[in-house]
Amino acid sequence: MIGNERDTALAEAIALREAGRAEEARARLVPLVEQHPGDAQIAYQAAWAHDVLGLEREAVPFYEWALIGDGLAAEDRLGAFLGLGSTYRAFGAHDKAVAILRRGLAEFPDDAGLTTFLAMALYNAGDAKTAVESLLRVIATTSTDPQVAPYRKAIELYATDLDATHA
């Protein structure tokens, strides 16, 4: 499939998913992945279509291919890390979730979404302390709640060591 045909087929599949016709999108995307095995963008869209349909386990290889393939925009790469990490966590592969979300944070260190999903995976993996500390950092840096703002400095301090006492 020539570049323009590929682009048209991909755009049509994305439009179908966005229109709520995820099964039709999936039916178009799976053959596209086969025709373009190294195309990260197609693999990512196939993963997304599977996820929308509740086919999380089937989405995993597409997410993995998206992360090792070429041509994925940063925003979509971030989405692939989130999607794969969240999917691993959802079906109990907590160590894999932690690993992929940490990999994502290595590339996107300030992303609150990745940090939040990592906190959930850490909690599930038995590291509640690190999970809560991570969530405190997210709250301190992202909250615009007027009830939180006056305590931002204290929240940031405790996020560095939740067990510490500060007098």
Stockholm file with secondary structure:
# STOCKHOLM 1.0

chainA/1-167         MIGNERDTALAEAIALREAGRAEEARARLVPLVEQHPGDAQIAYQAAWAHDVLGLEREAVPFYEWALIGDGLAAEDRLGAFLGLGSTYRAFGAHDKAVAILRRGLAEFPDDAGLTTFLAMALYNAGDAKTAVESLLRVIATTSTDPQVAPYRKAIELYATDLDATHA
#=GR chainA/1-167 SS CCHHHHHHHHHHHHHHHHTTCHHHHHHHHHHHHHHSTTBHHHHHHHHHHHHHTTCHHHHHHHHHHHHHSBCCCHHHHHHHHHHHHHHHHHTTCHHHHHHHHHHHHHHSTTCHHHHHHHHHHHHHTTCHHHHHHHHHHHHHHHCCCTTTGGGHHHHHHHHHCTTCCCC
#=GC SS_cons         CCHHHHHHHHHHHHHHHHTTCHHHHHHHHHHHHHHSTTBHHHHHHHHHHHHHTTCHHHHHHHHHHHHHSBCCCHHHHHHHHHHHHHHHHHTTCHHHHHHHHHHHHHHSTTCHHHHHHHHHHHHHTTCHHHHHHHHHHHHHHHCCCTTTGGGHHHHHHHHHCTTCCCC
//
